[in-house]
């Protein structure tokens, strides 16, 4: 049996039992209530007759002797009793004197006779309510004394028990009708509730719902991508383990979006459907976030967001860039080496052995360094190779990369990947800025683009200064270049957009306990620094990246 059918039957059963119990209580007390009601009615009628002045006078003047039967039948007491009976619908209104002789009765033949029931309690001065059988049949009757300084008689008023039974039947009938109407209303309500239950559960049974929830949980937590769902009020309703990891969320389901501590860039995606992935930084990760709105039957159920980790892709891209730069450097060195071998071969072929020997001695004596000038001051192998490769990459783009006179690096890096990532992002952005400014000026003489890097070690800390000949930072607030997605590069081939390098670099630096700041925005707002080319100057401080204590130069 389907759950909605079970619910319907259960509700109908509860309603029927409740109505049955209530109906039984009403029926059980209906007769007593009707009897009390009619008894009080009879008592009120009897009391009104007993206090009537004419009735009191006539009763007080009567006695058991010398009364004419015809006079009694046509007397004022009989007429008044008949009028009261007609007005009230009572079965009888009997007035008797102190001897119990009737002065009135619905049957004139009974007038002058002794009453059929015991009047002693009323004649003693106390009202008497009983159910008794008299000459007119069984009735609920009330007897009250007639007092004229003393008890001079009694008034007895009765209501037929048949009328009482009829009233009880009418009351029961009305109760039955009300109960049936209530049962019908309850049945209709139960049917409507069952239909709504079916719509809400999409026709699924409890075991199917339970299985669906288990499957959903298994799928959500097994997904390689993060999933985060918020309802229309901005409250988190679903979040899997991957989303918690990527967004660094520890709050429970039911937390409002504003309390999660997410960046503005991610919050915008969670508040507005964004089909194209947007890149954002979270800690030392880069994630792609997209979202779409969920509508069912015209109801807005909220927004579901998909979170993808792009950190590995970004690191791979950096490694590929480094490999490409090193390949460029090797290609340039291969060309240089080939040229030298051609010179050496030419000298030998012409018999200039001494000149060839002198030329070869010069080459093997290390008279000069082929590549980045001043790189011998960087004795950390990772940085030296990385900067040498970047210099070759810069030359390919027409930019001259040089090391500042203050450059002095000794020791070994404890985290080469982090350091080269930060330095690489700063250098790449500087090369891009210098190259774009050169293209804008059309490669005029004397405007060769240039980037200068200074690296200085102090203890276990590395200071990196990067200056370029680019157009400078055009934002009113120069620190905006460190915000997610902020870029001046129009290239849109990168998934999630560009503008993540500097944001990631600053987060990595701050994670180490350092920072990256703009000391000179360059351009029209150029500060008084040693930057001679008019571009931006950015300084990074990376503490704890060298092993041991390294003395500065």
Secondary structure, DSSP 4 states (H G I P E B T S, - for coil): --HHHHHHHHHHHHHHHHHHHHHHHHHHHHHHHHHHHHHHHHHHHHHHHHT-HHHHHHHHH--SSS--HHHHHTSHHHHHHHHHHHHH--SEEEEEETT-BBS--SSGGGTTSBPSS--HHHHTT--EEEEEEETTEEEEEEEEEEESSSEEEEEEEEEEHHHHHHHHHHHHHHHHHHHHHHHHHHHHHHHHHHHHHHHHTTT--HHHHHHHHHHHHHHHHH-SSEEEEE-TTSBEEEE-HHHHHHHT--PPTT-BGGGS---HHHHHHHHS---S-EEEEETTEEEEEEEEEEEETTEEEEEEEEEEE-HHHHHHHHHHHHHHHHHHHHHHHHHHHHHHHHHHHHHHHTT-HHHHHHHHHHHHTT-S-SSSTTGGGB--HHHHHHHHHHHHHHHHTT-EEEE-TT-BB-S-BS-HHHHHHHHHHHHHHHHHHHHHHHHHHTS-TT---EEEEEEEEETTEEEEEEEESS----SSSGGGGGSTT--S-----STT-S--HHHHHHHHHHHTT-EEEEEE--GGG--SSS--SSS-EEEEEETT-BSS-----
